[in-house]
Amino acid sequence: MIRKGNLLALLAALVCLLVACGERTTGTAANNGAGQPSGEPEYDYTGYIVDMRDGRILVTGSEEMDFSANGGASHYYEAIWYQYAGSEVDIGQQVRVWSDGAIAESYPAQGKARRVEIVAAQQPDGASLATEEAIRQALKAPEAGGMFPPSVIAAEYEADSGQWLIELAHNGEAETVVITIPDAK
């Protein structure tokens, strides 16, 4: 027979185990807390700003997810509209977002940003445009028309040709679109 003290200890250990397993202390699957300095609060999401309107920013991820085994899309890219009062961000920038509260699970998802941090923009040697400006131009290109929301998969500068290659994906579509942007201001 189990003693009362042992039973209480067993129950206490079980409760601690359940609490530890149920507590979420890291970011979403899009983040996994990777690349953050220790001691800094973890961001919830990272992606590119692809649209801005009415005090909101639309941030889309670059990682394709496959939910077809559960009856969902096989080419899914996460997208979240964040309410954000800051003014220092722009379309084409890669950002890290710290959420403030729950995220509504619509598509695109919806939530409030407590903090948005711009990932340092890259401008390859010899390029006139920064990466974010090349992405901004690609998002306005006719080839990107009808993509909502577009996901920025890659942005590459080809010094030999003096052109940017911006790869965009549309949710649910297997094929991506590569848009060529001349490197000129």
DRENLOVO-472322 format. One record per residue: y, z, x of N, C-alpha, C, O in turn. Coordinates in pm, whole numbers, plus 50000, padded with zeros to 5 digits. Layout:
<recs>
+-------+-------+-------+-------+-------+-------+-------+-------+-------+-------+-------+-------+
|   nyy |   nzz |   nxx |  cayy |  cazz |  caxx |   cyy |   czz |   cxx |   oyy |   ozz |   oxx |
+-------+-------+-------+-------+-------+-------+-------+-------+-------+-------+-------+-------+
|     Y |     Z |     X |     Y |     Z |     X |     Y |     Z |     X |     Y |     Z |     X |
...
+-------+-------+-------+-------+-------+-------+-------+-------+-------+-------+-------+-------+
</recs>
This chain:
<recs>
+-------+-------+-------+-------+-------+-------+-------+-------+-------+-------+-------+-------+
|   nyy |   nzz |   nxx |  cayy |  cazz |  caxx |   cyy |   czz |   cxx |   oyy |   ozz |   oxx |
+-------+-------+-------+-------+-------+-------+-------+-------+-------+-------+-------+-------+
| 49882 | 50000 | 50084 | 50000 | 50000 | 50000 | 50124 | 50000 | 50088 | 50128 | 50067 | 50192 |
| 50226 | 49926 | 50047 | 50350 | 49914 | 50125 | 50437 | 50035 | 50095 | 50459 | 50073 | 49980 |
| 50486 | 50093 | 50201 | 50575 | 50208 | 50184 | 50711 | 50161 | 50134 | 50751 | 50047 | 50155 |
| 50778 | 50252 | 50067 | 50910 | 50221 | 50010 | 51008 | 50177 | 50118 | 51085 | 50083 | 50097 |
| 51008 | 50243 | 50232 | 51098 | 50209 | 50344 | 51070 | 50070 | 50399 | 51163 | 49995 | 50429 |
| 50941 | 50036 | 50414 | 50903 | 49903 | 50463 | 50942 | 49794 | 50364 | 50987 | 49687 | 50403 |
| 50925 | 49823 | 50235 | 50960 | 49728 | 50131 | 51110 | 49700 | 50131 | 51153 | 49585 | 50118 |
| 51189 | 49805 | 50146 | 51335 | 49787 | 50152 | 51375 | 49707 | 50276 | 51464 | 49622 | 50268 |
| 51312 | 49733 | 50388 | 51342 | 49659 | 50510 | 51305 | 49512 | 50495 | 51378 | 49423 | 50539 |
| 51191 | 49486 | 50432 | 51147 | 49350 | 50408 | 51243 | 49277 | 50314 | 51278 | 49161 | 50339 |
| 51286 | 49343 | 50208 | 51383 | 49283 | 50114 | 51517 | 49257 | 50181 | 51578 | 49153 | 50158 |
| 51563 | 49350 | 50264 | 51690 | 49332 | 50335 | 51681 | 49212 | 50429 | 51775 | 49133 | 50438 |
| 51569 | 49197 | 50500 | 51551 | 49083 | 50591 | 51548 | 48952 | 50513 | 51605 | 48852 | 50558 |
| 51483 | 48952 | 50398 | 51476 | 48832 | 50315 | 51614 | 48792 | 50264 | 51649 | 48674 | 50264 |
| 51692 | 48889 | 50220 | 51828 | 48862 | 50171 | 51914 | 48804 | 50284 | 51987 | 48708 | 50263 |
| 51905 | 48862 | 50403 | 51982 | 48810 | 50518 | 51942 | 48667 | 50550 | 52028 | 48583 | 50578 |
| 51814 | 48639 | 50546 | 51765 | 48503 | 50573 | 51818 | 48405 | 50469 | 51864 | 48297 | 50505 |
| 51812 | 48442 | 50342 | 51861 | 48353 | 50236 | 52011 | 48330 | 50247 | 52058 | 48218 | 50226 |
| 52087 | 48433 | 50278 | 52232 | 48419 | 50292 | 52264 | 48327 | 50409 | 52351 | 48241 | 50398 |
| 52195 | 48346 | 50521 | 52221 | 48263 | 50639 | 52188 | 48118 | 50613 | 52261 | 48030 | 50658 |
| 52081 | 48089 | 50540 | 52042 | 47951 | 50511 | 52135 | 47886 | 50410 | 52156 | 47765 | 50415 |
| 52191 | 47962 | 50322 | 52277 | 47907 | 50217 | 52421 | 47894 | 50257 | 52497 | 47825 | 50189 |
| 52463 | 47957 | 50364 | 52603 | 47955 | 50406 | 52631 | 47829 | 50485 | 52555 | 47795 | 50576 |
| 52738 | 47757 | 50452 | 52775 | 47636 | 50523 | 52890 | 47669 | 50615 | 53001 | 47694 | 50569 |
| 52865 | 47668 | 50747 | 52969 | 47703 | 50842 | 53014 | 47583 | 50925 | 53104 | 47596 | 51007 |
| 52954 | 47469 | 50905 | 52994 | 47349 | 50978 | 53050 | 47248 | 50880 | 53047 | 47268 | 50759 |
| 53102 | 47139 | 50936 | 53159 | 47033 | 50853 | 53052 | 46953 | 50783 | 52934 | 46989 | 50784 |
| 53094 | 46841 | 50721 | 53003 | 46755 | 50647 | 52916 | 46676 | 50741 | 52930 | 46684 | 50863 |
| 52826 | 46598 | 50684 | 52739 | 46514 | 50765 | 52821 | 46415 | 50846 | 52777 | 46373 | 50953 |
| 52939 | 46376 | 50797 | 53024 | 46283 | 50870 | 53082 | 46347 | 50994 | 53128 | 46277 | 51084 |
| 53081 | 46478 | 51003 | 53142 | 46548 | 51113 | 53038 | 46616 | 51200 | 53029 | 46589 | 51320 |
| 52960 | 46704 | 51141 | 52863 | 46787 | 51211 | 52925 | 46871 | 51321 | 52854 | 46922 | 51408 |
| 53059 | 46886 | 51319 | 53126 | 46970 | 51416 | 53125 | 46912 | 51556 | 53163 | 46982 | 51650 |
| 53082 | 46789 | 51573 | 53070 | 46730 | 51706 | 53207 | 46705 | 51768 | 53300 | 46661 | 51700 |
| 53218 | 46733 | 51896 | 53337 | 46698 | 51971 | 53455 | 46790 | 51949 | 53566 | 46755 | 51990 |
| 53437 | 46903 | 51887 | 53548 | 46994 | 51866 | 53547 | 47102 | 51971 | 53441 | 47152 | 52008 |
| 53667 | 47139 | 52020 | 53673 | 47248 | 52116 | 53622 | 47377 | 52050 | 53647 | 47400 | 51932 |
| 53552 | 47460 | 52128 | 53502 | 47584 | 52071 | 53620 | 47674 | 52036 | 53721 | 47674 | 52106 |
| 53606 | 47749 | 51929 | 53712 | 47837 | 51885 | 53807 | 47772 | 51786 | 53877 | 47842 | 51713 |
| 53810 | 47640 | 51781 | 53895 | 47570 | 51685 | 53821 | 47559 | 51553 | 53701 | 47531 | 51550 |
| 53892 | 47583 | 51441 | 53824 | 47567 | 51311 | 53771 | 47425 | 51297 | 53837 | 47329 | 51336 |
| 53653 | 47413 | 51241 | 53590 | 47282 | 51228 | 53655 | 47200 | 51118 | 53685 | 47251 | 51010 |
| 53676 | 47073 | 51147 | 53727 | 46983 | 51045 | 53612 | 46942 | 50954 | 53495 | 46953 | 50990 |
| 53649 | 46896 | 50835 | 53548 | 46863 | 50735 | 53510 | 46716 | 50735 | 53400 | 46680 | 50694 |
| 53601 | 46631 | 50782 | 53577 | 46488 | 50769 | 53657 | 46413 | 50874 | 53766 | 46455 | 50912 |
| 53602 | 46303 | 50921 | 53674 | 46215 | 51012 | 53654 | 46071 | 50966 | 53545 | 46034 | 50921 |
| 53758 | 45992 | 50977 | 53752 | 45853 | 50935 | 53886 | 45785 | 50955 | 53973 | 45838 | 51024 |
| 53902 | 45668 | 50895 | 54025 | 45591 | 50907 | 54100 | 45593 | 50775 | 54040 | 45586 | 50668 |
| 54233 | 45603 | 50783 | 54316 | 45593 | 50664 | 54324 | 45444 | 50629 | 54371 | 45363 | 50709 |
| 54278 | 45409 | 50508 | 54278 | 45268 | 50467 | 54375 | 45241 | 50351 | 54397 | 45126 | 50314 |
| 54431 | 45347 | 50293 | 54527 | 45330 | 50183 | 54608 | 45458 | 50171 | 54561 | 45567 | 50205 |
| 54730 | 45444 | 50122 | 54818 | 45558 | 50095 | 54896 | 45527 | 49969 | 54949 | 45417 | 49953 |
| 54904 | 45626 | 49878 | 54987 | 45611 | 49759 | 54998 | 45744 | 49687 | 54907 | 45826 | 49689 |
| 55113 | 45763 | 49623 | 55137 | 45880 | 49538 | 55102 | 46013 | 49606 | 55041 | 46100 | 49544 |
| 55141 | 46029 | 49733 | 55115 | 46154 | 49803 | 54969 | 46175 | 49840 | 54927 | 46288 | 49866 |
| 54892 | 46067 | 49843 | 54750 | 46076 | 49877 | 54717 | 45979 | 49990 | 54785 | 45877 | 50008 |
| 54613 | 46012 | 50066 | 54561 | 45922 | 50169 | 54414 | 45897 | 50137 | 54342 | 45989 | 50100 |
| 54370 | 45773 | 50154 | 54230 | 45737 | 50135 | 54167 | 45724 | 50273 | 54206 | 45637 | 50352 |
| 54071 | 45809 | 50302 | 54005 | 45811 | 50432 | 53860 | 45767 | 50411 | 53788 | 45823 | 50328 |
| 53818 | 45666 | 50488 | 53680 | 45618 | 50477 | 53607 | 45639 | 50610 | 53666 | 45634 | 50717 |
| 53477 | 45663 | 50598 | 53393 | 45683 | 50715 | 53340 | 45551 | 50769 | 53344 | 45449 | 50701 |
| 53292 | 45554 | 50892 | 53239 | 45435 | 50958 | 53087 | 45433 | 50964 | 53027 | 45331 | 50998 |
| 53026 | 45544 | 50931 | 52880 | 45555 | 50940 | 52815 | 45513 | 50809 | 52846 | 45568 | 50703 |
| 52726 | 45417 | 50818 | 52652 | 45372 | 50701 | 52541 | 45473 | 50669 | 52470 | 45521 | 50757 |
| 52529 | 45505 | 50539 | 52424 | 45595 | 50493 | 52336 | 45519 | 50394 | 52384 | 45432 | 50321 |
| 52210 | 45553 | 50391 | 52115 | 45486 | 50303 | 52057 | 45586 | 50204 | 51982 | 45676 | 50241 |
| 52094 | 45569 | 50077 | 52044 | 45657 | 49971 | 51946 | 45583 | 49879 | 51918 | 45630 | 49768 |
| 51893 | 45469 | 49922 | 51806 | 45388 | 49838 | 51675 | 45459 | 49803 | 51617 | 45431 | 49698 |
| 51628 | 45549 | 49887 | 51504 | 45621 | 49858 | 51518 | 45708 | 49733 | 51419 | 45740 | 49667 |
| 51642 | 45746 | 49702 | 51669 | 45830 | 49584 | 51731 | 45748 | 49470 | 51784 | 45805 | 49375 |
| 51725 | 45617 | 49480 | 51781 | 45531 | 49376 | 51929 | 45499 | 49395 | 51990 | 45437 | 49308 |
| 51987 | 45540 | 49507 | 52129 | 45515 | 49534 | 52149 | 45388 | 49617 | 52056 | 45309 | 49636 |
| 52271 | 45372 | 49665 | 52308 | 45254 | 49745 | 52240 | 45258 | 49881 | 52222 | 45365 | 49940 |
| 52202 | 45142 | 49931 | 52141 | 45135 | 50064 | 52246 | 45116 | 50172 | 52217 | 45136 | 50290 |
| 52366 | 45077 | 50135 | 52475 | 45057 | 50231 | 52596 | 45134 | 50179 | 52687 | 45077 | 50120 |
| 52594 | 45265 | 50203 | 52696 | 45353 | 50147 | 52787 | 45403 | 50258 | 52740 | 45445 | 50364 |
| 52917 | 45397 | 50234 | 53017 | 45450 | 50326 | 53100 | 45552 | 50250 | 53155 | 45522 | 50144 |
| 53109 | 45671 | 50304 | 53183 | 45778 | 50237 | 53332 | 45746 | 50233 | 53387 | 45689 | 50328 |
| 53398 | 45784 | 50124 | 53542 | 45765 | 50107 | 53598 | 45882 | 50028 | 53539 | 45924 | 49928 |
| 53712 | 45934 | 50072 | 53774 | 46049 | 50005 | 53924 | 46027 | 49992 | 53992 | 46000 | 50091 |
| 53976 | 46041 | 49869 | 54120 | 46046 | 49845 | 54162 | 46191 | 49867 | 54110 | 46281 | 49801 |
| 54255 | 46214 | 49959 | 54307 | 46348 | 49983 | 54452 | 46356 | 49937 | 54532 | 46268 | 49969 |
| 54485 | 46459 | 49862 | 54625 | 46490 | 49837 | 54678 | 46544 | 49968 | 54621 | 46636 | 50027 |
| 54790 | 46487 | 50013 | 54844 | 46529 | 50141 | 54995 | 46509 | 50141 | 55044 | 46399 | 50118 |
| 55067 | 46616 | 50167 | 55213 | 46612 | 50162 | 55276 | 46572 | 50296 | 55396 | 46549 | 50302 |
| 55196 | 46563 | 50401 | 55250 | 46527 | 50533 | 55298 | 46383 | 50537 | 55255 | 46300 | 50458 |
| 55388 | 46355 | 50630 | 55444 | 46220 | 50637 | 55418 | 46153 | 50772 | 55462 | 46040 | 50793 |
| 55348 | 46220 | 50861 | 55331 | 46165 | 50996 | 55210 | 46075 | 51012 | 55180 | 46032 | 51123 |
| 55140 | 46044 | 50905 | 55021 | 45958 | 50913 | 55051 | 45820 | 50856 | 55146 | 45801 | 50781 |
| 54965 | 45723 | 50893 | 54985 | 45586 | 50846 | 54849 | 45517 | 50834 | 54750 | 45560 | 50894 |
| 54847 | 45411 | 50757 | 54727 | 45329 | 50740 | 54684 | 45277 | 50877 | 54767 | 45237 | 50959 |
| 54553 | 45278 | 50901 | 54497 | 45228 | 51026 | 54466 | 45337 | 51126 | 54392 | 45314 | 51222 |
| 54520 | 45456 | 51105 | 54497 | 45564 | 51200 | 54363 | 45632 | 51174 | 54321 | 45648 | 51059 |
| 54298 | 45671 | 51282 | 54178 | 45752 | 51271 | 54224 | 45897 | 51264 | 54308 | 45940 | 51343 |
| 54167 | 45973 | 51170 | 54211 | 46111 | 51149 | 54093 | 46206 | 51133 | 53982 | 46165 | 51100 |
| 54122 | 46334 | 51157 | 54032 | 46443 | 51123 | 54099 | 46519 | 51010 | 54220 | 46542 | 51014 |
| 54021 | 46558 | 50910 | 54078 | 46624 | 50793 | 54009 | 46758 | 50770 | 53887 | 46769 | 50773 |
| 54092 | 46860 | 50747 | 54046 | 46991 | 50706 | 54075 | 47001 | 50556 | 54190 | 46993 | 50515 |
| 53973 | 47019 | 50476 | 53989 | 47024 | 50330 | 54040 | 47160 | 50286 | 54019 | 47262 | 50353 |
| 54107 | 47159 | 50173 | 54156 | 47282 | 50111 | 54092 | 47291 | 49973 | 54145 | 47238 | 49876 |
| 53979 | 47359 | 49965 | 53910 | 47372 | 49838 | 53797 | 47273 | 49823 | 53753 | 47210 | 49920 |
| 53751 | 47261 | 49701 | 53635 | 47176 | 49670 | 53672 | 47028 | 49672 | 53788 | 46991 | 49655 |
| 53571 | 46944 | 49693 | 53585 | 46799 | 49690 | 53512 | 46750 | 49565 | 53392 | 46775 | 49549 |
| 53584 | 46680 | 49476 | 53521 | 46623 | 49355 | 53431 | 46509 | 49397 | 53471 | 46423 | 49476 |
| 53311 | 46506 | 49345 | 53211 | 46408 | 49387 | 53215 | 46280 | 49304 | 53112 | 46237 | 49252 |
| 53332 | 46220 | 49293 | 53345 | 46087 | 49233 | 53337 | 45986 | 49347 | 53311 | 46025 | 49461 |
| 53358 | 45860 | 49319 | 53368 | 45763 | 49429 | 53490 | 45677 | 49407 | 53498 | 45605 | 49307 |
| 53585 | 45682 | 49499 | 53590 | 45773 | 49612 | 53602 | 45919 | 49566 | 53652 | 45949 | 49458 |
| 53554 | 46007 | 49652 | 53564 | 46150 | 49624 | 53712 | 46189 | 49624 | 53796 | 46111 | 49670 |
| 53745 | 46307 | 49574 | 53884 | 46350 | 49567 | 53894 | 46496 | 49610 | 53810 | 46578 | 49575 |
| 53999 | 46525 | 49685 | 54021 | 46662 | 49730 | 54162 | 46680 | 49782 | 54246 | 46590 | 49770 |
| 54187 | 46794 | 49839 | 54318 | 46827 | 49893 | 54302 | 46855 | 50042 | 54209 | 46924 | 50084 |
| 54392 | 46800 | 50122 | 54388 | 46821 | 50267 | 54478 | 46939 | 50303 | 54596 | 46941 | 50268 |
| 54423 | 47034 | 50373 | 54501 | 47146 | 50425 | 54570 | 47103 | 50555 | 54683 | 47143 | 50582 |
| 54499 | 47022 | 50633 | 54551 | 46977 | 50762 | 54493 | 46840 | 50793 | 54377 | 46813 | 50765 |
| 54576 | 46754 | 50851 | 54531 | 46622 | 50896 | 54577 | 46606 | 51041 | 54695 | 46626 | 51072 |
| 54485 | 46570 | 51127 | 54516 | 46551 | 51269 | 54484 | 46407 | 51306 | 54375 | 46358 | 51279 |
| 54579 | 46341 | 51368 | 54559 | 46203 | 51412 | 54478 | 46204 | 51542 | 54512 | 46275 | 51636 |
| 54371 | 46125 | 51544 | 54293 | 46108 | 51666 | 54377 | 46018 | 51757 | 54431 | 45917 | 51712 |
| 54388 | 46054 | 51883 | 54473 | 45981 | 51976 | 54448 | 45830 | 51968 | 54336 | 45784 | 51985 |
| 54555 | 45756 | 51941 | 54547 | 45609 | 51929 | 54519 | 45548 | 52066 | 54567 | 45595 | 52169 |
| 54442 | 45443 | 52064 | 54407 | 45374 | 52188 | 54482 | 45241 | 52195 | 54494 | 45170 | 52094 |
| 54531 | 45208 | 52311 | 54589 | 45076 | 52335 | 54529 | 45027 | 52466 | 54569 | 45069 | 52574 |
| 54433 | 44937 | 52455 | 54365 | 44889 | 52575 | 54463 | 44823 | 52673 | 54568 | 44771 | 52634 |
| 54427 | 44827 | 52800 | 54510 | 44763 | 52903 | 54530 | 44616 | 52869 | 54435 | 44545 | 52839 |
| 54654 | 44572 | 52874 | 54688 | 44433 | 52848 | 54713 | 44401 | 52702 | 54760 | 44291 | 52670 |
| 54683 | 44492 | 52612 | 54702 | 44467 | 52468 | 54846 | 44499 | 52428 | 54904 | 44596 | 52475 |
| 54901 | 44416 | 52340 | 55035 | 44442 | 52285 | 55028 | 44538 | 52167 | 55118 | 44620 | 52147 |
| 54922 | 44528 | 52090 | 54905 | 44611 | 51971 | 54821 | 44735 | 52002 | 54729 | 44731 | 52083 |
| 54855 | 44844 | 51937 | 54768 | 44961 | 51940 | 54654 | 44934 | 51841 | 54667 | 44851 | 51752 |
| 54544 | 45005 | 51857 | 54428 | 44988 | 51769 | 54467 | 45003 | 51622 | 54426 | 44923 | 51538 |
| 54546 | 45106 | 51590 | 54582 | 45132 | 51450 | 54663 | 45017 | 51389 | 54650 | 44990 | 51270 |
| 54747 | 44950 | 51469 | 54824 | 44836 | 51416 | 54733 | 44716 | 51392 | 54749 | 44646 | 51292 |
| 54637 | 44692 | 51480 | 54541 | 44583 | 51459 | 54459 | 44610 | 51332 | 54433 | 44517 | 51255 |
| 54418 | 44734 | 51312 | 54343 | 44770 | 51190 | 54431 | 44749 | 51066 | 54385 | 44695 | 50966 |
| 54556 | 44793 | 51074 | 54649 | 44776 | 50960 | 54662 | 44629 | 50922 | 54660 | 44595 | 50804 |
| 54676 | 44541 | 51022 | 54686 | 44397 | 50995 | 54557 | 44343 | 50934 | 54561 | 44260 | 50844 |
| 54443 | 44390 | 50984 | 54314 | 44343 | 50930 | 54298 | 44384 | 50784 | 54245 | 44307 | 50704 |
| 54341 | 44503 | 50749 | 54329 | 44551 | 50611 | 54415 | 44469 | 50515 | 54386 | 44463 | 50395 |
| 54521 | 44405 | 50567 | 54609 | 44321 | 50485 | 54563 | 44174 | 50482 | 54614 | 44096 | 50403 |
| 54468 | 44138 | 50566 | 54422 | 44000 | 50576 | 54350 | 43956 | 50449 | 54286 | 44038 | 50383 |
| 54360 | 43826 | 50415 | 54291 | 43775 | 50295 | 54140 | 43801 | 50296 | 54080 | 43822 | 50190 |
| 54078 | 43799 | 50414 | 53933 | 43821 | 50423 | 53893 | 43962 | 50377 | 53779 | 43984 | 50338 |
| 53987 | 44055 | 50381 | 53960 | 44193 | 50338 | 53984 | 44210 | 50189 | 53957 | 44317 | 50134 |
| 54036 | 44107 | 50124 | 54066 | 44116 | 49981 | 53942 | 44149 | 49900 | 53832 | 44099 | 49928 |
| 53959 | 44232 | 49800 | 53848 | 44268 | 49713 | 53765 | 44383 | 49764 | 53679 | 44432 | 49692 |
| 53787 | 44427 | 49887 | 53713 | 44540 | 49940 | 53784 | 44668 | 49898 | 53896 | 44695 | 49942 |
| 53722 | 44745 | 49815 | 53780 | 44875 | 49784 | 53669 | 44976 | 49767 | 53582 | 44961 | 49681 |
| 53673 | 45077 | 49845 | 53757 | 45091 | 49963 | 53689 | 45028 | 50084 | 53567 | 45034 | 50096 |
| 53767 | 44967 | 50172 | 53706 | 44913 | 50294 | 53676 | 45025 | 50393 | 53746 | 45126 | 50396 |
| 53573 | 45008 | 50471 | 53541 | 45101 | 50578 | 53558 | 45030 | 50711 | 53508 | 44918 | 50729 |
| 53628 | 45092 | 50803 | 53648 | 45036 | 50936 | 53526 | 45074 | 51019 | 53502 | 45191 | 51047 |
| 53449 | 44972 | 51057 | 53326 | 44994 | 51133 | 53354 | 44992 | 51283 | 53302 | 45074 | 51359 |
| 53438 | 44897 | 51326 | 53469 | 44884 | 51469 | 53602 | 44812 | 51487 | 53643 | 44731 | 51403 |
| 53668 | 44844 | 51596 | 53792 | 44776 | 51637 | 53782 | 44752 | 51787 | 53776 | 44845 | 51867 |
| 53779 | 44624 | 51823 | 53758 | 44589 | 51963 | 53860 | 44487 | 52009 | 53886 | 44389 | 51940 |
| 53918 | 44511 | 52126 | 54014 | 44417 | 52183 | 53943 | 44330 | 52286 | 53876 | 44381 | 52376 |
| 53958 | 44198 | 52273 | 53901 | 44104 | 52370 | 54014 | 44050 | 52456 | 54091 | 43964 | 52413 |
| 54023 | 44101 | 52577 | 54132 | 44063 | 52666 | 54129 | 43915 | 52702 | 54234 | 43853 | 52717 |
| 54008 | 43855 | 52716 | 53996 | 43714 | 52754 | 54063 | 43622 | 52653 | 54129 | 43525 | 52691 |
| 54047 | 43653 | 52524 | 54102 | 43567 | 52420 | 54235 | 43620 | 52366 | 54303 | 43550 | 52291 |
| 54272 | 43743 | 52402 | 54395 | 43802 | 52352 | 54388 | 43828 | 52202 | 54488 | 43813 | 52131 |
| 54269 | 43867 | 52154 | 54251 | 43891 | 52010 | 54178 | 44022 | 51986 | 54103 | 44072 | 52070 |
| 54204 | 44076 | 51867 | 54134 | 44193 | 51818 | 54025 | 44148 | 51721 | 54046 | 44057 | 51642 |
| 53910 | 44212 | 51728 | 53803 | 44191 | 51631 | 53787 | 44321 | 51554 | 53745 | 44423 | 51609 |
| 53820 | 44317 | 51426 | 53811 | 44434 | 51341 | 53697 | 44412 | 51242 | 53701 | 44317 | 51162 |
| 53596 | 44498 | 51246 | 53480 | 44486 | 51157 | 53499 | 44581 | 51039 | 53517 | 44702 | 51056 |
| 53495 | 44524 | 50918 | 53509 | 44602 | 50795 | 53383 | 44590 | 50711 | 53314 | 44488 | 50715 |
| 53354 | 44695 | 50636 | 53240 | 44693 | 50546 | 53287 | 44731 | 50406 | 53384 | 44805 | 50389 |
| 53216 | 44680 | 50309 | 53240 | 44713 | 50169 | 53121 | 44793 | 50121 | 53006 | 44758 | 50148 |
| 53148 | 44901 | 50049 | 53040 | 44986 | 50002 | 52938 | 44907 | 49920 | 52975 | 44830 | 49831 |
| 52812 | 44927 | 49951 | 52704 | 44861 | 49877 | 52666 | 44725 | 49932 | 52566 | 44668 | 49890 |
| 52743 | 44672 | 50024 | 52716 | 44539 | 50081 | 52648 | 44551 | 50217 | 52689 | 44632 | 50300 |
| 52546 | 44470 | 50239 | 52474 | 44473 | 50366 | 52553 | 44407 | 50478 | 52549 | 44452 | 50593 |
| 52626 | 44301 | 50444 | 52700 | 44227 | 50547 | 52840 | 44283 | 50564 | 52904 | 44329 | 50469 |
| 52886 | 44279 | 50688 | 53021 | 44320 | 50719 | 53108 | 44197 | 50742 | 53058 | 44086 | 50755 |
| 53238 | 44218 | 50746 | 53333 | 44109 | 50771 | 53405 | 44139 | 50901 | 53455 | 44250 | 50919 |
| 53410 | 44043 | 50991 | 53485 | 44059 | 51116 | 53612 | 43976 | 51104 | 53608 | 43854 | 51085 |
| 53724 | 44044 | 51115 | 53855 | 43979 | 51102 | 53919 | 43971 | 51239 | 53927 | 44070 | 51311 |
| 53964 | 43851 | 51276 | 54028 | 43828 | 51404 | 54179 | 43842 | 51388 | 54240 | 43778 | 51303 |
| 54238 | 43928 | 51471 | 54382 | 43952 | 51468 | 54439 | 43914 | 51605 | 54396 | 43967 | 51707 |
| 54536 | 43820 | 51607 | 54600 | 43787 | 51735 | 54676 | 43908 | 51789 | 54739 | 43980 | 51712 |
| 54669 | 43928 | 51918 | 54737 | 44043 | 51980 | 54883 | 44009 | 52007 | 54923 | 43984 | 52120 |
| 54961 | 44009 | 51901 | 55104 | 43981 | 51915 | 55182 | 44068 | 51819 | 55142 | 44088 | 51704 |
| 55294 | 44121 | 51868 | 55378 | 44205 | 51781 | 55470 | 44119 | 51698 | 55549 | 44172 | 51619 |
+-------+-------+-------+-------+-------+-------+-------+-------+-------+-------+-------+-------+
</recs>
